Amino acid sequence: MEAALEGVRRAGVPGVYAEVRADGRTWRGAAGVADVATGRPVRPGMWQRVGSITKTFTAAAVMQQVEAGRIRLDAPIGGYLPRLVPGERGRKVTVRMLLNHTSGISDYLPYAFPSLGAWPSLPDVSPESLDDNRFRRFRPAELIEMGLAAPPAGEPGGPTGVYSNTNYLLLGQLLERVTGIPAEEYITRNVVERAGLRHTGFPSGPRIEGPHSRMYEALYGLIDPPRDYSVYDMSWVTTGAGLVSTMEDLNRFYGRLLGGGIVGRSSLAQMQRTVPVRALDGTTVDYGLGLHRVDVPGCGTFWGHDGTVWGAGTMSLTRADGRRRMSVAVNLTRWNELDSSGKPRRHPVDDALSALYRQALCGDADARGGTP
């Protein structure tokens, strides 16, 4: 594992840190620096903005309310949020469709960050709006309106979903509607605390309170050298990607979730019913209700999620039997340069991360098996 971490650092990531649990044993490690200017080393227990891993927490909270009878999975969202999602769309889109990204509702990100709106046309894209929004305070309803006003990404309930952060901001508003308290507060009380997590939460401001790395965004070569976005107001993602956590907490969370400690077994079975979903990078993933399914040949089936915000990337996967868990964080994102068609070129970091994941998920005996 130490050699694999070092491989990621040598490939070009300033800092990488991880925790792996296997058959009752725990390993933690780190390689590289948390600050390229000072050389401050990265540490295994550092706090990280974990991005869309937040979606699993939000989905678990929604399933708790399904168990309580306050939310029905196949009920139209317009029945709960008639002002936010009125008309035909409110009648067609169900809670389940929001959870598994088959709602057809577009992502608001190109509209909240207008300098990225022409993507993948590089001559017409700039990082300007990343800096403009650093301290901007968005309201969830404002972002949801952007997604609903955009051309639909597909028909509600279609066979292939399209990943959209708008779905999970709507789920946050749904939680607030049925519980009477802010969604972040409900998730903290009933998911984070129930899982026994000590270093996980929604930050109240743009700064992370615990020990953390700087977070460097390259934006596919448009920001050179990569810029630190570790100080950032996360109101642009909230219940979709706003959590801060540690690798230890993520492994504990997914272990508890898959072990039936956060939601009941029937709810977990619903969360593990997958459909093909087209991700933001154009790939297709097997997506359930806030959970990815990853099959690694020779090593088993894993469940979890990945997450990326400006400058911070995280991957957390737990084997279906709970006996092997991996959480990995990097402090550089979008390191690939793009070809003329706008597709990311393969980079040594991609290969180094694949080798790290393979080692963590499969162990020495099977490390030459399939690549997740």
C-alpha positions as CSV (number, residue, x, y, z in Angstrom):
1,M,0.0,0.0,0.0
2,E,2.8,2.4,0.8
3,A,4.4,1.8,-2.6
4,A,1.1,2.3,-4.3
5,L,0.5,5.6,-2.5
6,E,4.0,6.7,-3.4
7,G,3.2,5.8,-7.0
8,V,0.3,8.3,-7.1
9,R,2.5,11.0,-5.7
10,R,5.3,10.4,-8.2
11,A,2.6,10.5,-11.0
12,G,1.8,14.1,-10.1
13,V,-0.6,14.4,-7.2
14,P,0.8,16.6,-4.4
15,G,-0.8,14.6,-1.6
16,V,-2.7,11.3,-1.3
17,Y,-4.0,9.6,1.9
18,A,-6.0,6.5,2.6
19,E,-7.4,4.0,5.0
20,V,-8.0,0.3,4.2
21,R,-9.7,-2.3,6.4
22,A,-9.4,-6.0,5.7
23,D,-10.6,-8.9,7.8
24,G,-10.3,-7.0,11.1
25,R,-7.0,-5.2,10.3
26,T,-6.7,-1.5,9.6
27,W,-4.0,0.3,7.6
28,R,-3.6,4.0,7.2
29,G,-1.0,5.8,5.1
30,A,-0.2,9.0,3.3
31,A,2.3,10.3,0.7
32,G,3.3,13.8,-0.4
33,V,2.4,17.3,0.8
34,A,-0.7,19.1,2.0
35,D,0.8,22.5,0.9
36,V,3.1,22.7,-2.1
37,A,4.4,26.1,-0.9
38,T,5.5,25.1,2.6
39,G,6.1,21.3,2.1
40,R,3.8,20.5,5.0
41,P,3.2,16.8,4.8
42,V,-0.2,15.2,4.2
43,R,-1.4,12.9,7.1
44,P,-3.8,9.9,7.0
45,G,-6.4,11.5,9.3
46,M,-6.8,14.8,7.5
47,W,-10.3,16.1,6.9
48,Q,-11.5,16.2,3.3
49,R,-14.3,17.7,1.3
50,V,-15.8,14.4,0.1
51,G,-18.1,15.8,-2.6
52,S,-20.8,13.5,-3.9
53,I,-20.2,10.9,-1.3
54,T,-22.6,13.2,0.5
55,K,-25.3,11.7,-1.7
56,T,-25.2,8.4,0.1
57,F,-25.8,10.2,3.4
58,T,-28.7,12.1,2.0
59,A,-30.2,8.9,0.4
60,A,-30.0,7.1,3.7
61,A,-31.8,9.9,5.4
62,V,-34.6,9.8,2.8
63,M,-34.9,6.0,3.3
64,Q,-35.3,6.5,7.1
65,Q,-38.3,8.7,6.3
66,V,-39.6,6.1,3.9
67,E,-39.4,3.6,6.8
68,A,-41.3,6.1,9.0
69,G,-44.1,6.4,6.4
70,R,-43.5,10.1,5.8
71,I,-42.1,9.6,2.2
72,R,-43.2,7.2,-0.5
73,L,-40.5,6.2,-3.0
74,D,-42.8,6.1,-6.0
75,A,-44.9,9.2,-5.1
76,P,-44.5,12.3,-7.3
77,I,-42.2,14.9,-5.9
78,G,-44.8,17.6,-6.8
79,G,-47.1,16.2,-4.1
80,Y,-44.4,17.2,-1.5
81,L,-42.9,20.2,-3.1
82,P,-45.6,21.7,-5.4
83,R,-44.1,25.2,-5.6
84,L,-40.6,24.0,-6.4
85,V,-41.7,21.3,-8.9
86,P,-45.1,22.3,-10.3
87,G,-47.1,21.0,-13.3
88,E,-46.5,17.9,-15.3
89,R,-42.9,17.4,-14.2
90,G,-44.0,17.5,-10.6
91,R,-46.6,14.8,-11.4
92,K,-44.2,12.6,-13.4
93,V,-41.0,12.7,-11.4
94,T,-41.0,10.5,-8.3
95,V,-38.8,10.4,-5.2
96,R,-37.1,7.2,-6.5
97,M,-36.2,9.0,-9.8
98,L,-34.5,11.7,-7.9
99,L,-32.5,9.2,-5.9
100,N,-31.3,7.2,-8.9
101,H,-30.9,10.1,-11.3
102,T,-33.7,9.0,-13.7
103,S,-35.7,12.1,-13.2
104,G,-34.5,13.8,-16.5
105,I,-33.9,17.0,-14.6
106,S,-30.7,18.7,-15.7
107,D,-27.8,19.7,-13.5
108,Y,-27.6,23.3,-12.5
109,L,-23.8,23.5,-12.4
110,P,-23.3,25.0,-15.9
111,Y,-25.7,27.8,-14.9
112,A,-24.3,28.4,-11.4
113,F,-20.8,28.5,-13.0
114,P,-21.4,30.3,-16.3
115,S,-17.8,30.5,-17.3
116,L,-17.9,26.7,-17.7
117,G,-21.2,26.7,-19.7
118,A,-19.6,26.2,-23.1
119,W,-17.8,23.0,-22.0
120,P,-16.2,21.1,-23.7
121,S,-15.3,23.9,-26.1
122,L,-12.0,24.9,-24.4
123,P,-11.6,28.3,-26.1
124,D,-14.9,29.4,-24.6
125,V,-14.3,28.0,-21.1
126,S,-12.5,29.8,-18.2
127,P,-12.2,29.3,-14.4
128,E,-13.5,32.8,-13.8
129,S,-16.7,31.7,-12.1
130,L,-14.9,29.4,-9.7
131,D,-13.3,32.5,-8.2
132,D,-16.4,34.6,-8.5
133,N,-18.4,31.9,-6.5
134,R,-15.8,31.3,-3.8
135,F,-17.7,33.3,-1.1
136,R,-21.1,33.4,-2.8
137,R,-24.0,32.1,-0.8
138,F,-26.5,30.2,-2.9
139,R,-30.0,29.3,-1.8
140,P,-31.1,25.7,-2.7
141,A,-34.2,27.0,-4.4
142,E,-32.2,29.3,-6.6
143,L,-30.0,26.4,-7.8
144,I,-33.0,24.1,-8.2
145,E,-34.7,26.7,-10.4
146,M,-31.6,26.8,-12.7
147,G,-31.8,23.0,-13.2
148,L,-35.5,23.0,-13.8
149,A,-35.3,25.8,-16.3
150,A,-32.6,24.0,-18.3
151,P,-33.5,21.7,-21.2
152,P,-34.4,18.3,-19.8
153,A,-31.7,15.7,-19.7
154,G,-34.2,12.9,-20.5
155,E,-37.7,11.6,-19.9
156,P,-38.7,10.9,-16.3
157,G,-38.2,7.2,-15.6
158,G,-36.1,6.5,-18.7
159,P,-34.0,3.3,-18.9
160,T,-30.7,5.3,-18.5
161,G,-30.4,8.0,-16.0
162,V,-28.3,11.2,-16.2
163,Y,-26.4,12.3,-13.1
164,S,-27.6,15.6,-11.8
165,N,-26.9,17.5,-8.6
166,T,-30.3,19.1,-8.9
167,N,-31.9,15.8,-7.8
168,Y,-30.1,15.8,-4.5
169,L,-30.8,19.4,-3.7
170,L,-34.5,18.6,-4.2
171,L,-34.1,15.6,-1.9
172,G,-32.7,18.0,0.7
173,Q,-35.8,20.2,0.4
174,L,-38.0,17.1,0.7
175,L,-36.3,16.1,3.9
176,E,-36.8,19.6,5.3
177,R,-40.5,19.5,4.3
178,V,-41.3,16.2,6.0
179,T,-39.1,16.6,9.1
180,G,-39.6,20.3,9.8
181,I,-35.8,20.9,10.3
182,P,-33.0,21.8,7.9
183,A,-31.8,18.7,5.9
184,E,-28.2,19.2,7.1
185,E,-29.4,19.1,10.7
186,Y,-31.5,15.9,10.1
187,I,-28.7,14.1,8.3
188,T,-26.2,15.1,11.1
189,R,-28.5,13.8,13.9
190,N,-29.8,10.6,12.2
191,V,-27.1,9.5,9.9
192,V,-23.7,11.0,10.9
193,E,-24.3,10.5,14.6
194,R,-26.0,7.2,14.3
195,A,-23.0,5.9,12.4
196,G,-20.7,7.1,15.2
197,L,-18.7,9.5,13.0
198,R,-16.6,12.0,14.9
199,H,-15.1,14.0,12.1
200,T,-18.0,14.3,9.6
201,G,-20.3,17.3,9.1
202,F,-21.6,20.1,7.0
203,P,-19.3,23.2,7.4
204,S,-21.0,26.3,8.6
205,G,-18.7,28.6,6.6
206,P,-16.1,28.5,3.8
207,R,-13.3,27.1,6.0
208,I,-12.7,23.6,7.3
209,E,-12.3,23.6,11.1
210,G,-10.2,20.4,11.4
211,P,-6.7,19.6,10.1
212,H,-6.8,19.5,6.3
213,S,-4.8,19.8,3.1
214,R,-5.0,22.6,0.6
215,M,-7.0,21.5,-2.4
216,Y,-5.6,22.1,-5.8
217,E,-7.8,22.5,-8.9
218,A,-6.2,22.1,-12.4
219,L,-9.4,22.2,-14.5
220,Y,-8.0,20.1,-17.3
221,G,-5.0,22.4,-17.7
222,L,-6.9,25.7,-17.7
223,I,-5.5,26.5,-14.3
224,D,-1.7,26.3,-14.4
225,P,-0.3,26.0,-11.8
226,P,-3.3,24.4,-10.0
227,R,-5.1,26.8,-7.6
228,D,-6.0,26.2,-4.0
229,Y,-9.8,26.1,-3.4
230,S,-9.8,24.6,0.2
231,V,-11.5,27.8,1.4
232,Y,-14.9,27.8,-0.4
233,D,-18.5,28.4,0.4
234,M,-20.2,25.0,-0.2
235,S,-23.7,26.3,-0.5
236,W,-23.4,25.5,-4.2
237,V,-23.8,21.7,-3.4
238,T,-25.1,21.3,0.2
239,T,-27.0,18.0,0.4
240,G,-25.6,16.9,-2.9
241,A,-21.9,17.2,-2.1
242,G,-21.2,19.5,0.9
243,L,-19.9,17.1,3.6
244,V,-16.4,17.2,5.1
245,S,-15.2,13.8,6.5
246,T,-12.1,11.6,7.1
247,M,-11.2,8.3,5.5
248,E,-11.7,6.6,8.8
249,D,-15.2,8.0,9.1
250,L,-16.1,7.0,5.6
251,N,-15.0,3.4,6.1
252,R,-17.0,3.3,9.3
253,F,-20.1,4.8,7.6
254,Y,-20.2,2.4,4.7
255,G,-19.6,-0.5,7.0
256,R,-22.5,0.5,9.2
257,L,-24.8,1.2,6.3
258,L,-24.1,-2.1,4.5
259,G,-24.4,-3.9,7.9
260,G,-27.9,-2.6,8.4
261,G,-27.0,0.0,11.1
262,I,-28.3,3.1,9.4
263,V,-31.4,1.8,7.5
264,G,-33.3,-1.5,7.6
265,R,-32.5,-4.4,5.3
266,S,-35.4,-3.8,3.0
267,S,-34.4,-0.1,2.6
268,L,-30.8,-1.2,1.9
269,A,-32.1,-3.6,-0.8
270,Q,-33.9,-0.7,-2.4
271,M,-30.7,1.3,-2.3
272,Q,-28.9,-1.5,-4.1
273,R,-31.3,-1.8,-7.0
274,T,-29.2,-0.2,-9.8
275,V,-29.9,1.3,-13.2
276,P,-27.3,2.6,-15.7
277,V,-26.6,6.3,-15.2
278,R,-24.5,8.5,-17.3
279,A,-22.0,10.3,-15.1
280,L,-20.7,13.9,-15.4
281,D,-17.6,12.6,-17.2
282,G,-19.6,10.7,-19.8
283,T,-19.0,7.2,-18.4
284,T,-21.9,5.0,-17.4
285,V,-22.1,3.6,-13.8
286,D,-24.4,1.2,-12.1
287,Y,-26.3,3.5,-9.7
288,G,-28.8,2.6,-7.0
289,L,-30.3,5.0,-4.5
290,G,-27.3,7.1,-3.6
291,L,-24.9,4.1,-4.1
292,H,-22.6,2.9,-6.9
293,R,-22.1,-0.8,-7.6
294,V,-18.5,-1.7,-8.6
295,D,-17.7,-5.2,-9.7
296,V,-14.0,-6.0,-9.5
297,P,-13.2,-9.3,-11.3
298,G,-11.6,-11.8,-8.9
299,C,-12.1,-9.5,-5.9
300,G,-15.9,-9.2,-5.5
301,T,-18.7,-6.6,-5.6
302,F,-18.2,-3.3,-3.8
303,W,-20.6,-0.5,-2.9
304,G,-19.9,3.1,-2.2
305,H,-19.5,6.4,-4.0
306,D,-16.9,8.8,-5.3
307,G,-16.8,12.5,-4.8
308,T,-15.1,15.5,-6.4
309,V,-15.4,19.2,-5.6
310,W,-12.9,22.0,-6.6
311,G,-9.5,20.6,-5.7
312,A,-10.6,17.6,-3.7
313,G,-11.2,14.0,-4.9
314,T,-12.4,11.0,-2.8
315,M,-13.3,7.4,-3.4
316,S,-14.9,5.1,-0.8
317,L,-15.8,1.5,-1.6
318,T,-16.8,-1.4,0.7
319,R,-17.2,-5.0,-0.3
320,A,-20.7,-6.4,-0.1
321,D,-19.7,-8.6,2.9
322,G,-18.2,-5.6,4.7
323,R,-14.9,-7.4,5.2
324,R,-12.8,-5.1,3.0
325,R,-13.2,-1.3,2.9
326,M,-11.2,1.4,1.1
327,S,-11.3,5.2,1.3
328,V,-8.8,7.3,-0.6
329,A,-8.4,11.1,-0.9
330,V,-6.3,13.2,-3.2
331,N,-5.7,17.0,-3.1
332,L,-5.6,17.6,-6.9
333,T,-8.5,17.2,-9.3
334,R,-9.0,17.3,-13.1
335,W,-5.3,16.8,-13.8
336,N,-5.9,15.5,-17.4
337,E,-5.4,17.7,-20.3
338,L,-8.1,17.5,-23.1
339,D,-7.8,16.4,-26.7
340,S,-9.3,18.4,-29.6
341,S,-12.7,16.7,-29.0
342,G,-12.8,17.7,-25.4
343,K,-12.1,14.3,-23.9
344,P,-9.5,13.9,-21.1
345,R,-6.2,12.4,-22.2
346,R,-4.9,9.4,-20.2
347,H,-2.5,10.6,-17.5
348,P,0.0,8.7,-15.4
349,V,-2.1,9.7,-12.3
350,D,-5.0,7.6,-13.7
351,D,-2.8,4.5,-13.9
352,A,-1.3,5.1,-10.5
353,L,-4.7,5.5,-8.9
354,S,-6.0,2.3,-10.6
355,A,-3.0,0.4,-9.2
356,L,-3.7,1.9,-5.7
357,Y,-7.4,0.9,-5.8
358,R,-6.6,-2.5,-7.1
359,Q,-4.1,-3.1,-4.3
360,A,-6.5,-1.8,-1.7
361,L,-9.6,-3.7,-2.9
362,C,-7.9,-7.0,-3.8
363,G,-4.8,-7.3,-1.6
364,D,-1.5,-8.8,-2.6
365,A,-2.8,-12.1,-3.8
366,D,-5.2,-10.6,-6.3
367,A,-3.7,-7.2,-7.1
368,R,-3.1,-8.2,-10.7
369,G,-6.8,-8.9,-11.2
370,G,-9.4,-6.6,-12.7
371,T,-9.3,-2.8,-12.4
372,P,-12.2,-0.9,-10.8
